[in-house]
Amino acid sequence: MSVKPFLRGAAVSALCLLPAAGMATEIIISDAYARVSRPNAPVGAAFMEISNTGATDDRLISVSSDAAKRTELHTHIDQGDGVMKMTEIDGGIPLPAGATHMMVRGGDHVMLMGLEAPLEQGTAVMVTFTFEEAGDIVVEIPVDNERKPDHGAMKHDHKDHSATN
């Protein structure tokens, strides 16, 4: 087997992970992980740190993944009496130049609804982040169901998270 066809294929695959239209991006997505609240749950979530290291403001406008029927940007809204409700973020998430936005449990996050397969420990999901300026950035997010939250547990209203098309 020749190494050249393999390297050519690897180069083409690597190009598919670059932002759209060959745009240079200064968006960095780090410390990403996905999880489910219980084994075989039909929904999961992904959390990460998103940094705009550039000099131009940007906005995360959407997310998508083949791992779920619906993939959305979500946040939590305080309903009072300590009850939090998850809801889709309308209008995306602004990322000012030089700023970092944390996607965390109990805050903004990526919601994966209608999972195509269970999010099992040690596997990964591919998620495409679409930015106004940077375009598409594809990230392989490891599943880490054992990771402890960075803050206290919150009550959630999960009624709005059924995966329907």
N, C-alpha and C positions, 0 to 999 in steps of 0.2 A: 504494500500500500504506500502510495506516495504521500509525503507530508504536505506538499504544496496545495492540493485540493482541500485538505483538512484546514490548513491555515487560511486559505481563501474563504472557506465557509465560516470559520471563526471570526474573521474580519467583518464579513457581511452581517453576522449575528450581532457583533458588537455595535455596528452602526445602527442597528434597529433600536438600541437602547439609548441613543442620543436624542436630544430634543428635536422637535419638528424643524424642518427646513434647514438643518445644520446650524441652528442658532447656538451661539455660545451662551451657556447659562451660568449664572452665579447663584443659583438656588442649590442648597445642600440639604438633603433629607437624611437624617441620622438617627441612631438609636431606635429604629423602627421595630415593632413587634405586633403580632396579632394574637388574639385569644378569644375563647368562648367562655361564658359564665358557668357552663356545666357541659359535661361530655355530650356529644351529638346534638347540641343546641342548633336550631335552624338559623341563628344569627350569630355574628361575631363582630369584633371591632378591632381596629388597628390604631396604634398610638405611635407618635414619633416627634422629633424636633425638626422644624423646617426653618432654615436660615437663608436670608437674602443677603449675601455677602457683596452684592453689587452696589452701584451708585444710582440705580433706577428702581423706583417703586414697582411692585408687581402685585398680582392677586391670584390666589388659588381659586379657580372658578369651578372645577369639578374633579371627580375621581371616577375611575371605572376599573372593573376586574372581572375576568371570566370565572372567578371563584364563587361568584354569587349572582343571583338573578337581578338584584339591585345593589348598587354601591353609591353611597351618598355621604356628603359632609354633614355631620351632626354636632349639636351642642346640647347642653343642659340648661333648662330654665327653671328658676326657683318658683314653685307653685305656692309657697308658704308652708308653714308648719313642718319645715324640714323635708318636704317632698319635692323631688326634682323630676322634671319631665324632659325626655329626649325629644328633639325636634330637628328637622332638616334646616341647615343654614341657608338662608335666602341671600343671594348676591355674592357668595364666595367669602374668602378670608383675605383681607388686605395684608400684604407683606411689604412694609416700608423698607427702603434701602437701609442696609446695615442692621435690620431687626431680625429677631428670632421669634417664632410662634410655636408654642408648645401644644401638641395634641395629646391630651392626657385623660385618664379616667376621671369622670366627673366634670369634664370640660369639653372642649372641641375634640372631635375624633372622626375617624373614617368608619362608617357603619356598613357591614356586609350582611345583606338580608337575603334569605333564601339560598343558603350555602349549597353549592353543587356537590360538595363532599365535606365530611367532618374536618374541622381544623384540629388535626392531631399534632401533639407535641413533636417537635423535630422536623415537621414539614414546613413548607413555605407557600405563600400566595404572591402572585404578581399583581401589582396595583399600578395603574397609570394615573399620574397627577397631571392635570391640565392647568397651566398658568397662562394669564393674558399675554405676558411678554416672553417668558421662557419656553412656552409651548408645552409639549408632552414630555414628561420624565417618567420612565418606567422603573419601578423599584421592586426588588424581590424582598418580601417581608417574611421573616421567620415566625413560625407559630411558637409562642412561649406561654403556655397555659399555666405554668408554675410561677411566673414572675409576680412578685408582690406589688400592690399598688403603691404609688408614691404619696398617697394621702389617705385619709379616713374613708370608710365605705359610705355610700350615699344611697338613699332610697330612689328607685327609678320607676317610672310608668312606662312599661314596654308595650302597651296596647297598640301603638302606631307603627310597629315594626314587622308586621306580617308582610311576606314577600309575595306581592301580587303584580302581575304585569298588565 
